[in-house]
């Protein structure tokens, strides 16, 4: 039995579990025009994944630097992503916040953390966070 202990520990580390959570202060149904603030250091195009998912959910969405935000923007989405490399590059953590465009009041947020090598694609993580916040689509 002692010979299997290291193997069990390794399996526990590799299998791990992913966790995701979202919360809203108000319903986001009325927020139709969403702008995703692009991070200068984003080399993985997470902003484009967020825009694509928001569009799939029936919202008008675009991304870029804050200086390029359209005048009709209802809400701003900001994000922080953390990537790791263990024989492949993968998204280990994503945090999303939704704010009003004019006052920057926080409306909602979501966080996903997947600490294992068996990971979801980044687009699936984005979807898992945005669907509870913005609805399941058209």
C-alpha positions in Angstrom: 0.0 0.0 0.0 2.9 2.4 0.8 4.2 1.8 -2.7 1.0 3.3 -4.2 0.9 6.4 -2.0 3.1 8.5 -4.3 1.0 7.5 -7.3 -2.2 8.5 -5.5 -0.8 11.9 -4.6 0.2 12.4 -8.2 -3.2 11.4 -9.4 -4.8 13.8 -7.0 -2.6 16.7 -8.2 -3.3 15.9 -11.9 -7.0 15.3 -11.6 -7.7 18.4 -9.4 -10.8 20.3 -9.9 -11.8 23.5 -11.6 -14.0 26.1 -9.9 -16.0 28.9 -11.3 -18.3 31.4 -9.7 -20.3 34.5 -10.8 -22.4 37.0 -9.0 -24.6 40.0 -10.1 -25.7 43.1 -8.3 -28.4 43.7 -10.8 -29.8 41.9 -13.9 -27.7 42.5 -17.0 -30.6 42.1 -19.4 -30.9 45.8 -20.1 -27.2 46.2 -21.0 -27.1 45.5 -24.7 -24.0 47.4 -25.9 -20.9 46.0 -24.2 -17.3 47.2 -24.6 -14.4 45.0 -23.5 -11.4 46.9 -22.3 -8.4 45.3 -24.1 -5.3 44.7 -21.9 -2.1 45.8 -23.4 -0.3 42.6 -22.2 -2.9 40.3 -23.7 -1.1 38.1 -26.1 -3.8 35.4 -26.1 -6.7 37.5 -27.5 -8.9 36.9 -24.5 -10.7 40.2 -25.3 -11.7 38.7 -28.7 -13.0 35.5 -27.1 -15.1 37.6 -24.7 -16.5 39.7 -27.6 -17.3 36.6 -29.6 -19.2 35.1 -26.7 -21.1 38.3 -25.9 -22.2 38.5 -29.6 -23.2 34.8 -29.4 -25.4 35.8 -26.4 -27.1 38.5 -28.5 -25.2 41.5 -27.3 -23.5 44.2 -29.4 -19.9 43.9 -28.3 -16.5 45.2 -29.4 -13.1 45.7 -27.7 -10.1 47.9 -27.7 -8.4 50.6 -25.6 -10.8 52.8 -23.5 -10.1 55.8 -25.7 -11.9 53.9 -28.5 -15.1 53.0 -26.5 -18.2 53.8 -28.6 -20.5 56.5 -27.2 -23.5 54.2 -26.9 -21.8 51.7 -24.6 -24.0 50.5 -21.7 -21.4 48.4 -19.8 -17.7 47.8 -19.8 -16.1 44.4 -19.3 -12.6 44.2 -17.8 -10.7 41.0 -17.3 -7.5 39.5 -15.8 -6.1 36.3 -17.2 -3.3 34.1 -16.0 -1.7 31.6 -18.2 0.7 28.7 -17.3 3.0 26.5 -19.3 3.3 22.8 -18.4 4.1 21.1 -21.7 1.4 23.3 -23.2 0.2 26.8 -22.6 -3.2 27.0 -20.8 -5.4 29.4 -19.1 -5.2 28.8 -15.3 -7.3 31.7 -14.1 -9.7 34.2 -15.5 -11.5 37.0 -13.6 -14.2 39.2 -15.4 -15.9 42.3 -14.0 -18.8 44.2 -15.5 -19.1 47.9 -14.8 -21.5 50.7 -15.9 -20.0 52.7 -18.8 -20.7 56.2 -17.3 -20.1 55.8 -13.5 -18.0 52.6 -13.6 -20.2 51.1 -10.9 -19.6 47.4 -10.5 -22.5 45.3 -11.7 -21.2 41.8 -11.8 -18.1 39.6 -11.7 -17.0 36.1 -12.3 -13.9 34.1 -11.5 -12.7 30.7 -12.9 -9.7 28.8 -11.6 -8.4 25.5 -13.1 -5.2 24.4 -11.5 -4.7 21.2 -13.3 -3.2 20.0 -16.6 -6.5 18.7 -17.7 -7.9 22.1 -18.7 -10.8 23.5 -20.6 -10.1 25.6 -23.7 -10.0 29.3 -23.0 -13.1 30.0 -25.1 -15.0 27.4 -23.0 -13.9 29.2 -19.8 -15.1 32.5 -21.1 -18.4 31.0 -22.0 -18.8 29.4 -18.5 -18.4 32.8 -16.9 -20.5 34.9 -19.3 -23.5 32.6 -19.8 -24.7 32.9 -16.2 -24.2 36.7 -16.3 -25.7 37.5 -19.7 -28.1 34.7 -20.5 -27.9 31.6 -22.6 -28.3 33.2 -26.0 -30.9 34.1 -28.5 
